[in-house]
Amino acid sequence: MTSTPPPPGLTRFNALDERAALRVLHEACASTAWARHLLAHRPYAGPDDLYAAADTALAALTAADLAEAMAGHPPIGRPKPGDPASAREQRGMAGASEQLKAEMLELNLAYQERFGHVFLICATGLTGERMRDAVQERIGNPPEKEREIVRTELGKINRIRLARIVEEDA
């Protein structure tokens, strides 16, 4: 039985020194506990091993770890300046009307006041309207339910970001 070599991006990631690998992981997810878990399980034989480790680490995050991860995400409609990943992920808001942007600002503030953290959604591929609808749907959730939705959304975001690392050619 022949095994396929890991993709070039994963090979590079496996070979990074600890500090550089931690920096790469922190760009994918701002949770130090999550990044340290993934770092401790290198090298990864393939992308599925990396994703499984990421899922395991995510499931183990405490409330404080989740808060740290969420603090690394800007509000929807206001991507981090100079951060191409943030801009790419929130592309659905780029062409939004001023009215929709104002609505999202209000909803983001109301959500943050209710839950104590930014509204987190895997925004990749979503329109501004869909993001608005999601925050409107979720703002009435009980905190426990919302925390689990946030964990799920964070997992989706982390996988997309890890896939970019794995698939990098150079």
Residue pairs with C-beta under 8 A, 6 or more apart in sequence:
3 45
4 46
5 11
6 14
6 44
6 45
6 46
6 47
6 166
7 47
7 166
7 167
8 168
8 169
9 164
9 165
9 166
9 167
9 168
9 169
10 44
10 46
10 47
10 50
10 165
10 166
12 168
13 21
13 24
13 42
13 44
13 165
13 166
14 42
14 43
14 44
16 24
18 39
21 39
21 42
22 35
22 36
22 39
24 165
25 34
25 35
25 38
25 39
26 32
26 35
26 72
27 85
27 161
28 35
28 158
28 161
28 162
28 165
29 35
29 69
29 72
29 154
29 157
29 158
29 161
30 68
30 69
30 70
30 71
30 72
30 73
31 61
31 65
31 66
31 68
31 69
31 72
32 65
32 68
33 57
33 60
33 61
33 62
33 65
33 68
34 54
34 57
34 58
34 61
34 65
34 69
34 158
37 53
37 56
37 57
37 60
38 50
38 53
38 54
38 57
41 49
41 53
44 50
44 53
47 162
47 163
47 166
50 162
50 166
51 159
51 162
54 155
54 158
54 159
54 162
55 155
58 151
58 154
58 155
58 158
59 151
61 69
61 151
63 147
66 147
66 150
66 151
66 154
67 116
67 117
69 154
70 117
70 118
70 120
70 150
70 154
71 117
71 118
73 86
73 118
73 120
73 157
74 80
74 83
74 86
74 90
74 118
75 104
75 105
75 108
75 112
75 118
75 119
76 90
76 93
76 104
76 108
76 118
76 119
76 121
76 123
76 131
76 135
77 90
77 93
77 96
77 101
77 104
77 105
77 108
77 128
77 131
78 105
79 86
79 87
79 89
79 90
80 86
80 87
85 161
85 164
87 94
88 124
89 122
89 123
89 124
89 157
89 160
90 123
91 123
92 123
92 125
92 126
92 127
92 128
92 130
92 131
93 100
93 101
93 104
93 123
93 128
93 131
95 128
96 104
96 128
100 128
100 129
100 132
101 128
103 132
104 128
104 131
104 132
104 135
107 119
107 132
107 135
107 136
107 139
108 118
108 119
108 135
110 139
111 118
111 119
111 135
111 138
111 139
112 118
112 119
114 139
115 143
115 146
117 150
119 135
119 138
120 150
120 153
120 154
120 157
121 131
121 134
121 135
121 153
122 153
122 156
122 157
122 160
123 131
124 157
124 160
126 134
138 146
138 149
141 149
